[in-house]
Amino acid sequence: MTTLRFACDCGTTQWSLANAQPKSATRATCYCTDCQAFARHLGHAGTLDAQGGTTLNQCNPADIQLHQGADNVGVLRLSPKGLFRWHTTCCNTPMAVTAHSPGVPFTSLLLAPAQGDVDAALGTDQALVNVGGALGEDRPAKTHGMGRLVRRFILRAVRARLNGDWRKNPFFHPDRRPIATPVVLTKDERDAASTPQVMGV
């Protein structure tokens, strides 16, 4: 079983993904404006590809482990009801996206901070989603793999609910509280981060 290791830009915070293989997760690139705003707000527009895509891996949260710097993990929401978007507070490296509760075992682990050979561990993209938010002249023509992404998420979620893996989420305490207090962006902050020219992407 392959373990893929991750580290923030300054190396203070480290985490890993166990069971890193294509059959246990779904690698995808998301072009939504929210993922772009997340990266820009953190000052990490460089983690986006040339068309504004975020490469991620939808996986079982029980496979993620925080090894070092857990006290440096923060979370923001782009709106009061938005997804939880996790990052390090030491250098603002984007980490993952989850639901607001571990009861929904959904985790998209961002792959930009990976330290190993991502292609060897996870294979190539199985889906391109939200391409309407892509930037530039070379943006993808259409979404593909959305059905596969949704089906595999549902299968993982059902399995996690049945075997109890949903309780093993490194971003939440056993009582379901997030390990960090969510920070909700103001409208001005979100508007600024949603403008590609702000960070050059």
Secondary structure as GFF3:
##gff-version 3
##sequence-region A 1 201
A	DSSP	beta_strand	4	7	.	.	.	ID=ss1
A	DSSP	beta_strand	14	17	.	.	.	ID=ss2
A	DSSP	three_ten_helix	22	24	.	.	.	ID=ss3
A	DSSP	beta_strand	26	30	.	.	.	ID=ss4
A	DSSP	alpha_helix	33	41	.	.	.	ID=ss5
A	DSSP	three_ten_helix	45	47	.	.	.	ID=ss6
A	DSSP	beta_strand	54	59	.	.	.	ID=ss7
A	DSSP	three_ten_helix	61	63	.	.	.	ID=ss8
A	DSSP	beta_strand	64	68	.	.	.	ID=ss9
A	DSSP	three_ten_helix	70	72	.	.	.	ID=ss10
A	DSSP	beta_strand	73	77	.	.	.	ID=ss11
A	DSSP	beta_strand	84	88	.	.	.	ID=ss12
A	DSSP	beta_strand	94	98	.	.	.	ID=ss13
A	DSSP	beta_strand	107	110	.	.	.	ID=ss14
A	DSSP	alpha_helix	118	122	.	.	.	ID=ss15
A	DSSP	beta_strand	127	129	.	.	.	ID=ss16
A	DSSP	three_ten_helix	131	133	.	.	.	ID=ss17
A	DSSP	alpha_helix	146	163	.	.	.	ID=ss18
A	DSSP	three_ten_helix	165	167	.	.	.	ID=ss19
A	DSSP	beta_strand	183	184	.	.	.	ID=ss20
A	DSSP	alpha_helix	187	193	.	.	.	ID=ss21
A	DSSP	alpha_helix	196	199	.	.	.	ID=ss22
###
